[in-house]
Amino acid sequence: MAGDLIIPDQLPIWVPGSKLMVGALTSQLAVHILRRHARVRFRESGGDGSLTFRQDRAVRVYVQQHLGQTISLNDLAAEAGMSRFHFARRFRSATGTTAHEFVTQQRVKRARAMLERTSTPLPEIARECGFADQPHLTREFRKRVGMTPGAYRTQRR
């Protein structure tokens, strides 16, 4: 029904990235509310407020190994050994982008490689790279590469 609240754990499994995006936005909203309306001071626990080399590497490996699956902010935070709130902030500090955007970039990167090296049909590439369907792949690919996957494949041959 219109107006019903969708809880992140109840999102359809066929929408890769949804849990990750909702988790990231939830974290950002919680921090925003705390900063605006609570008398809370946020302190960094040493370092530059970024991820350590080990944490960064663990997250990147996890993303590559699970790219075709739904990846949540909680999954990535667990790999880094942090709460999702700290992870979201530190990941952005380390990479200059959100975890959701990073995962989408990696999916497009893998799709590009598959388009260049294989003759795999586009719907299968979309599925293997973790996109909901071929139109989702096409939208994200065009946004980042400037052309459709089909045009990219044709140009590379």
Buried (B, 14 or more C-beta within 10 A) or exposed (E): EEEEEEEBEEBEEEBBBBBBBBBBBBBBEEBEEEEEEEEEEEEEEEEEBBBEEEBBEBBBEBBEEBBBEBBBBBBBBBBBEBEBBBBBBBBBBBBEEBBBBBBBBBBBBBBBEBBEEEEBEBEEBBBBBBBBBBEBBBEBBBEBBEEBBEBBBEEEE
